[in-house]
């Protein structure tokens, strides 16, 4: 599709752009386009980095899996623990 675009067509397109926007506005448009592309690139890189951070943190800790407290090794913890069925 774009293989047929030659130098004459590109010149014609540039001439139309100059007529539409004016020669004074072209540097401003180019500057604005460059800024927009830079911001877009930075935001997409940030999103990709955020996705990488989330995937690495979820791979080390599966969702919903909690470590149970180990009270068997601490007898004091068992004594101080309130149980509804006990007389404490």
DRENKOLMAR-687901 format. One record per atom (N, C-alpha, C): residue number from 1; residue in three letters; atom name; x, y, z. Coordinates in pm, whole numbers. Example, Ala and Ser with C-alpha at 12.3 -4.5 7.8 and 13.67 -1.06 7.14 Angstrom:
% residues 2
[node 1,"ALA","N",[1319,-569,780]]
[node 1,"ALA","CA",[1230,-450,780]]
[node 1,"ALA","C",[1320,-330,780]]
[node 2,"SER","N",[1285,-225,708]]
[node 2,"SER","CA",[1367,-106,714]]
[node 2,"SER","C",[1290,3,787]]
//
This chain:
% residues 88
[node 1,"UNK","N",[82,-117,0]]
[node 1,"UNK","CA",[0,0,0]]
[node 1,"UNK","C",[88,125,0]]
[node 2,"UNK","N",[184,134,92]]
[node 2,"UNK","CA",[270,251,99]]
[node 2,"UNK","C",[391,239,7]]
[node 3,"UNK","N",[405,130,-61]]
[node 3,"UNK","CA",[521,114,-148]]
[node 3,"UNK","C",[512,203,-271]]
[node 4,"UNK","N",[393,253,-303]]
[node 4,"UNK","CA",[377,338,-421]]
[node 4,"UNK","C",[399,486,-391]]
[node 5,"UNK","N",[417,522,-264]]
[node 5,"UNK","CA",[436,663,-230]]
[node 5,"UNK","C",[579,702,-265]]
[node 6,"UNK","N",[591,795,-356]]
[node 6,"UNK","CA",[721,841,-400]]
[node 6,"UNK","C",[750,981,-351]]
[node 7,"UNK","N",[860,1039,-398]]
[node 7,"UNK","CA",[897,1173,-355]]
[node 7,"UNK","C",[795,1279,-395]]
[node 8,"UNK","N",[728,1262,-507]]
[node 8,"UNK","CA",[628,1359,-552]]
[node 8,"UNK","C",[508,1360,-457]]
[node 9,"UNK","N",[464,1245,-414]]
[node 9,"UNK","CA",[350,1236,-322]]
[node 9,"UNK","C",[385,1294,-185]]
[node 10,"UNK","N",[506,1267,-138]]
[node 10,"UNK","CA",[549,1320,-8]]
[node 10,"UNK","C",[556,1473,-14]]
[node 11,"UNK","N",[607,1526,-124]]
[node 11,"UNK","CA",[614,1671,-142]]
[node 11,"UNK","C",[475,1731,-145]]
[node 12,"UNK","N",[382,1667,-211]]
[node 12,"UNK","CA",[244,1715,-217]]
[node 12,"UNK","C",[180,1715,-79]]
[node 13,"UNK","N",[202,1611,-1]]
[node 13,"UNK","CA",[147,1603,135]]
[node 13,"UNK","C",[206,1714,223]]
[node 14,"UNK","N",[337,1736,214]]
[node 14,"UNK","CA",[401,1842,292]]
[node 14,"UNK","C",[349,1980,252]]
[node 15,"UNK","N",[325,2001,123]]
[node 15,"UNK","CA",[271,2128,75]]
[node 15,"UNK","C",[131,2153,131]]
[node 16,"UNK","N",[50,2050,135]]
[node 16,"UNK","CA",[-85,2062,191]]
[node 16,"UNK","C",[-79,2093,340]]
[node 17,"UNK","N",[13,2029,412]]
[node 17,"UNK","CA",[29,2054,555]]
[node 17,"UNK","C",[71,2199,579]]
[node 18,"UNK","N",[164,2249,497]]
[node 18,"UNK","CA",[208,2388,512]]
[node 18,"UNK","C",[93,2483,483]]
[node 19,"UNK","N",[12,2453,384]]
[node 19,"UNK","CA",[-102,2539,352]]
[node 19,"UNK","C",[-208,2537,463]]
[node 20,"UNK","N",[-229,2422,523]]
[node 20,"UNK","CA",[-329,2411,629]]
[node 20,"UNK","C",[-287,2482,757]]
[node 21,"UNK","N",[-165,2459,800]]
[node 21,"UNK","CA",[-121,2508,930]]
[node 21,"UNK","C",[-37,2635,924]]
[node 22,"UNK","N",[23,2661,813]]
[node 22,"UNK","CA",[110,2777,801]]
[node 22,"UNK","C",[252,2743,842]]
[node 23,"UNK","N",[347,2813,784]]
[node 23,"UNK","CA",[488,2784,807]]
[node 23,"UNK","C",[530,2817,950]]
[node 24,"UNK","N",[465,2915,1015]]
[node 24,"UNK","CA",[502,2952,1151]]
[node 24,"UNK","C",[456,2849,1254]]
[node 25,"UNK","N",[351,2776,1223]]
[node 25,"UNK","CA",[296,2680,1320]]
[node 25,"UNK","C",[366,2543,1312]]
[node 26,"UNK","N",[435,2513,1205]]
[node 26,"UNK","CA",[495,2381,1188]]
[node 26,"UNK","C",[597,2347,1297]]
[node 27,"UNK","N",[690,2438,1334]]
[node 27,"UNK","CA",[781,2402,1443]]
[node 27,"UNK","C",[709,2375,1576]]
[node 28,"UNK","N",[605,2451,1603]]
[node 28,"UNK","CA",[527,2429,1726]]
[node 28,"UNK","C",[458,2294,1722]]
[node 29,"UNK","N",[403,2258,1606]]
[node 29,"UNK","CA",[337,2128,1593]]
[node 29,"UNK","C",[437,2014,1610]]
[node 30,"UNK","N",[555,2031,1550]]
[node 30,"UNK","CA",[657,1926,1561]]
[node 30,"UNK","C",[704,1912,1706]]
[node 31,"UNK","N",[722,2026,1775]]
[node 31,"UNK","CA",[764,2024,1915]]
[node 31,"UNK","C",[657,1957,2001]]
[node 32,"UNK","N",[534,1992,1980]]
[node 32,"UNK","CA",[424,1932,2057]]
[node 32,"UNK","C",[411,1783,2032]]
[node 33,"UNK","N",[429,1743,1907]]
[node 33,"UNK","CA",[423,1601,1873]]
[node 33,"UNK","C",[538,1525,1940]]
[node 34,"UNK","N",[656,1585,1939]]
[node 34,"UNK","CA",[771,1522,2005]]
[node 34,"UNK","C",[750,1505,2154]]
[node 35,"UNK","N",[696,1608,2219]]
[node 35,"UNK","CA",[667,1600,2362]]
[node 35,"UNK","C",[564,1492,2391]]
[node 36,"UNK","N",[460,1487,2310]]
[node 36,"UNK","CA",[354,1388,2331]]
[node 36,"UNK","C",[409,1247,2315]]
[node 37,"UNK","N",[493,1227,2214]]
[node 37,"UNK","CA",[551,1094,2195]]
[node 37,"UNK","C",[645,1056,2310]]
[node 38,"UNK","N",[721,1154,2361]]
[node 38,"UNK","CA",[810,1128,2475]]
[node 38,"UNK","C",[730,1089,2598]]
[node 39,"UNK","N",[622,1161,2625]]
[node 39,"UNK","CA",[537,1130,2741]]
[node 39,"UNK","C",[473,993,2725]]
[node 40,"UNK","N",[423,966,2605]]
[node 40,"UNK","CA",[361,836,2579]]
[node 40,"UNK","C",[460,723,2600]]
[node 41,"UNK","N",[582,741,2551]]
[node 41,"UNK","CA",[685,638,2565]]
[node 41,"UNK","C",[720,616,2712]]
[node 42,"UNK","N",[732,724,2789]]
[node 42,"UNK","CA",[764,712,2931]]
[node 42,"UNK","C",[651,643,3007]]
[node 43,"UNK","N",[527,675,2975]]
[node 43,"UNK","CA",[413,613,3043]]
[node 43,"UNK","C",[403,464,3011]]
[node 44,"UNK","N",[422,427,2885]]
[node 44,"UNK","CA",[414,285,2850]]
[node 44,"UNK","C",[529,209,2914]]
[node 45,"UNK","N",[647,269,2925]]
[node 45,"UNK","CA",[760,204,2992]]
[node 45,"UNK","C",[728,186,3140]]
[node 46,"UNK","N",[665,288,3201]]
[node 46,"UNK","CA",[626,278,3341]]
[node 46,"UNK","C",[524,168,3364]]
[node 47,"UNK","N",[428,154,3273]]
[node 47,"UNK","CA",[329,48,3286]]
[node 47,"UNK","C",[392,-89,3273]]
[node 48,"UNK","N",[486,-103,3182]]
[node 48,"UNK","CA",[554,-231,3163]]
[node 48,"UNK","C",[636,-265,3286]]
[node 49,"UNK","N",[705,-163,3343]]
[node 49,"UNK","CA",[782,-186,3465]]
[node 49,"UNK","C",[691,-224,3581]]
[node 50,"UNK","N",[574,-161,3592]]
[node 50,"UNK","CA",[479,-195,3697]]
[node 50,"UNK","C",[431,-338,3683]]
[node 51,"UNK","N",[404,-381,3560]]
[node 51,"UNK","CA",[361,-518,3536]]
[node 51,"UNK","C",[470,-616,3574]]
[node 52,"UNK","N",[596,-583,3545]]
[node 52,"UNK","CA",[707,-671,3581]]
[node 52,"UNK","C",[720,-681,3733]]
[node 53,"UNK","N",[703,-569,3804]]
[node 53,"UNK","CA",[712,-570,3950]]
[node 53,"UNK","C",[602,-655,4010]]
[node 54,"UNK","N",[480,-643,3960]]
[node 54,"UNK","CA",[367,-720,4012]]
[node 54,"UNK","C",[385,-868,3985]]
[node 55,"UNK","N",[433,-904,3867]]
[node 55,"UNK","CA",[449,-1046,3834]]
[node 55,"UNK","C",[559,-1109,3917]]
[node 56,"UNK","N",[666,-1035,3949]]
[node 56,"UNK","CA",[772,-1092,4030]]
[node 56,"UNK","C",[729,-1105,4176]]
[node 57,"UNK","N",[648,-1012,4227]]
[node 57,"UNK","CA",[603,-1022,4365]]
[node 57,"UNK","C",[497,-1130,4382]]
[node 58,"UNK","N",[414,-1153,4283]]
[node 58,"UNK","CA",[312,-1257,4294]]
[node 58,"UNK","C",[372,-1395,4274]]
[node 59,"UNK","N",[485,-1405,4204]]
[node 59,"UNK","CA",[544,-1536,4186]]
[node 59,"UNK","C",[611,-1585,4313]]
[node 60,"UNK","N",[655,-1495,4401]]
[node 60,"UNK","CA",[717,-1538,4525]]
[node 60,"UNK","C",[614,-1568,4633]]
[node 61,"UNK","N",[499,-1500,4629]]
[node 61,"UNK","CA",[393,-1522,4728]]
[node 61,"UNK","C",[263,-1551,4655]]
[node 62,"UNK","N",[221,-1677,4652]]
[node 62,"UNK","CA",[93,-1707,4587]]
[node 62,"UNK","C",[-22,-1639,4660]]
[node 63,"UNK","N",[-118,-1595,4585]]
[node 63,"UNK","CA",[-232,-1523,4642]]
[node 63,"UNK","C",[-313,-1615,4731]]
[node 64,"UNK","N",[-352,-1566,4847]]
[node 64,"UNK","CA",[-437,-1641,4938]]
[node 64,"UNK","C",[-362,-1735,5031]]
[node 65,"UNK","N",[-234,-1748,5013]]
[node 65,"UNK","CA",[-159,-1840,5098]]
[node 65,"UNK","C",[-98,-1763,5214]]
[node 66,"UNK","N",[-136,-1797,5335]]
[node 66,"UNK","CA",[-87,-1729,5453]]
[node 66,"UNK","C",[-8,-1827,5539]]
[node 67,"UNK","N",[92,-1775,5608]]
[node 67,"UNK","CA",[170,-1859,5697]]
[node 67,"UNK","C",[100,-1864,5832]]
[node 68,"UNK","N",[74,-1983,5879]]
[node 68,"UNK","CA",[8,-2001,6009]]
[node 68,"UNK","C",[110,-1976,6120]]
[node 69,"UNK","N",[68,-1912,6229]]
[node 69,"UNK","CA",[161,-1889,6340]]
[node 69,"UNK","C",[197,-2020,6407]]
[node 70,"UNK","N",[321,-2031,6449]]
[node 70,"UNK","CA",[369,-2154,6512]]
[node 70,"UNK","C",[367,-2136,6664]]
[node 71,"UNK","N",[254,-2174,6728]]
[node 71,"UNK","CA",[240,-2160,6873]]
[node 71,"UNK","C",[293,-2284,6947]]
[node 72,"UNK","N",[316,-2392,6877]]
[node 72,"UNK","CA",[358,-2515,6944]]
[node 72,"UNK","C",[496,-2499,7006]]
[node 73,"UNK","N",[580,-2416,6950]]
[node 73,"UNK","CA",[715,-2401,7004]]
[node 73,"UNK","C",[720,-2304,7122]]
[node 74,"UNK","N",[612,-2227,7147]]
[node 74,"UNK","CA",[609,-2128,7255]]
[node 74,"UNK","C",[496,-2163,7353]]
[node 75,"UNK","N",[530,-2227,7465]]
[node 75,"UNK","CA",[425,-2266,7561]]
[node 75,"UNK","C",[356,-2146,7625]]
[node 76,"UNK","N",[424,-2033,7640]]
[node 76,"UNK","CA",[363,-1913,7698]]
[node 76,"UNK","C",[252,-1861,7609]]
[node 77,"UNK","N",[270,-1872,7479]]
[node 77,"UNK","CA",[168,-1826,7387]]
[node 77,"UNK","C",[41,-1910,7402]]
[node 78,"UNK","N",[58,-2040,7429]]
[node 78,"UNK","CA",[-58,-2126,7447]]
[node 78,"UNK","C",[-132,-2091,7576]]
[node 79,"UNK","N",[-61,-2055,7683]]
[node 79,"UNK","CA",[-125,-2022,7809]]
[node 79,"UNK","C",[-203,-1891,7800]]
[node 80,"UNK","N",[-146,-1794,7731]]
[node 80,"UNK","CA",[-209,-1662,7725]]
[node 80,"UNK","C",[-318,-1655,7619]]
[node 81,"UNK","N",[-328,-1754,7535]]
[node 81,"UNK","CA",[-428,-1753,7429]]
[node 81,"UNK","C",[-566,-1777,7488]]
[node 82,"UNK","N",[-661,-1692,7457]]
[node 82,"UNK","CA",[-797,-1705,7509]]
[node 82,"UNK","C",[-874,-1802,7423]]
[node 83,"UNK","N",[-933,-1904,7487]]
[node 83,"UNK","CA",[-1016,-2000,7417]]
[node 83,"UNK","C",[-1154,-1995,7478]]
[node 84,"UNK","N",[-1258,-1987,7395]]
[node 84,"UNK","CA",[-1395,-1978,7449]]
[node 84,"UNK","C",[-1436,-2101,7529]]
[node 85,"UNK","N",[-1381,-2218,7499]]
[node 85,"UNK","CA",[-1421,-2339,7570]]
[node 85,"UNK","C",[-1341,-2362,7698]]
[node 86,"UNK","N",[-1241,-2278,7725]]
[node 86,"UNK","CA",[-1160,-2297,7846]]
[node 86,"UNK","C",[-1210,-2208,7958]]
[node 87,"UNK","N",[-1163,-2231,8078]]
[node 87,"UNK","CA",[-1209,-2157,8195]]
[node 87,"UNK","C",[-1129,-2028,8216]]
[node 88,"UNK","N",[-1036,-1994,8133]]
[node 88,"UNK","CA",[-954,-1872,8149]]
[node 88,"UNK","C",[-1037,-1752,8148]]
//
